[in-house]
Amino acid sequence: MHPYTATVREFLARHIRGHQLQDSDDIFALGFVNSLFAMQLVTFVEAQFAVTVDNEDLDIDNFRSIDRIIAFVTRKAAGPAPEPGP
Protein backbone atom coordinates (compact mmCIF):
# COMPACT_ATOMS: atom_id res chain seq x y z
CA MET A 1 0.00 0.00 0.00
CA HIS A 2 1.25 3.48 -0.86
CA PRO A 3 1.96 5.69 2.17
CA TYR A 4 -0.66 8.26 1.06
CA THR A 5 -3.48 5.72 0.72
CA ALA A 6 -4.59 5.79 4.36
CA THR A 7 -4.69 9.60 4.38
CA VAL A 8 -6.86 9.79 1.25
CA ARG A 9 -9.07 6.94 2.46
CA GLU A 10 -9.64 8.69 5.83
CA PHE A 11 -10.57 11.97 4.12
CA LEU A 12 -13.06 10.26 1.83
CA ALA A 13 -14.52 8.19 4.68
CA ARG A 14 -15.40 11.40 6.56
CA HIS A 15 -17.47 12.52 3.57
CA ILE A 16 -18.75 9.20 2.24
CA ARG A 17 -20.49 7.44 5.07
CA GLY A 18 -22.01 4.01 4.92
CA HIS A 19 -19.87 2.73 2.05
CA GLN A 20 -16.56 0.91 2.34
CA LEU A 21 -14.56 2.26 -0.61
CA GLN A 22 -12.12 0.08 -2.45
CA ASP A 23 -9.04 1.87 -3.78
CA SER A 24 -10.26 1.48 -7.37
CA ASP A 25 -13.92 2.51 -6.77
CA ASP A 26 -15.00 5.38 -9.03
CA ILE A 27 -16.40 7.90 -6.53
CA PHE A 28 -17.91 9.99 -9.34
CA ALA A 29 -19.71 7.05 -11.00
CA LEU A 30 -20.98 5.91 -7.59
CA GLY A 31 -22.57 9.34 -7.12
CA PHE A 32 -20.57 10.37 -4.05
CA VAL A 33 -19.16 13.57 -5.56
CA ASN A 34 -20.98 16.81 -6.29
CA SER A 35 -19.30 20.03 -7.44
CA LEU A 36 -18.78 21.32 -3.89
CA PHE A 37 -17.18 18.08 -2.72
CA ALA A 38 -15.00 18.00 -5.85
CA MET A 39 -13.56 21.38 -4.87
CA GLN A 40 -13.08 20.20 -1.27
CA LEU A 41 -11.20 17.19 -2.62
CA VAL A 42 -8.91 19.40 -4.72
CA THR A 43 -8.27 21.68 -1.73
CA PHE A 44 -7.52 18.67 0.47
CA VAL A 45 -5.03 17.27 -2.04
CA GLU A 46 -3.22 20.60 -2.34
CA ALA A 47 -3.05 21.19 1.41
CA GLN A 48 -2.31 17.64 2.53
CA PHE A 49 0.33 16.78 -0.05
CA ALA A 50 1.81 20.23 -0.77
CA VAL A 51 1.12 20.06 -4.50
CA THR A 52 -0.49 22.62 -6.76
CA VAL A 53 -3.47 21.51 -8.80
CA ASP A 54 -3.25 23.56 -11.98
CA ASN A 55 -6.17 24.20 -14.32
CA GLU A 56 -4.97 21.47 -16.69
CA ASP A 57 -4.96 19.04 -13.72
CA LEU A 58 -8.68 19.57 -13.10
CA ASP A 59 -9.54 16.40 -14.97
CA ILE A 60 -12.02 14.01 -13.39
CA ASP A 61 -9.65 11.13 -14.16
CA ASN A 62 -7.11 12.52 -11.67
CA PHE A 63 -9.64 12.31 -8.81
CA ARG A 64 -11.88 9.40 -9.82
CA SER A 65 -10.63 6.92 -7.19
CA ILE A 66 -8.16 6.55 -4.36
CA ASP A 67 -5.73 4.89 -6.77
CA ARG A 68 -6.04 7.77 -9.26
CA ILE A 69 -5.61 10.42 -6.57
CA ILE A 70 -2.45 8.70 -5.31
CA ALA A 71 -1.07 8.43 -8.86
CA PHE A 72 -1.80 12.11 -9.47
CA VAL A 73 -0.16 13.24 -6.22
CA THR A 74 2.87 11.04 -6.92
CA ARG A 75 3.27 12.57 -10.40
CA LYS A 76 2.87 16.12 -9.09
CA ALA A 77 5.30 15.57 -6.22
CA ALA A 78 7.91 14.24 -8.66
CA GLY A 79 7.83 17.54 -10.55
CA PRO A 80 7.65 18.24 -14.26
CA ALA A 81 8.82 15.65 -16.73
CA PRO A 82 12.17 16.49 -18.30
CA GLU A 83 12.09 17.93 -21.82
CA PRO A 84 13.05 15.38 -24.48
CA GLY A 85 16.57 15.84 -25.78
CA PRO A 86 17.53 16.50 -29.39
Secondary structure as UniProt FT lines:
FT   TURN            3..4
FT   HELIX           5..15
FT   TURN            17..18
FT   TURN            23..24
FT   TURN            27..31
FT   HELIX           35..49
FT   HELIX           55..57
FT   HELIX           60..62
FT   HELIX           66..78
//
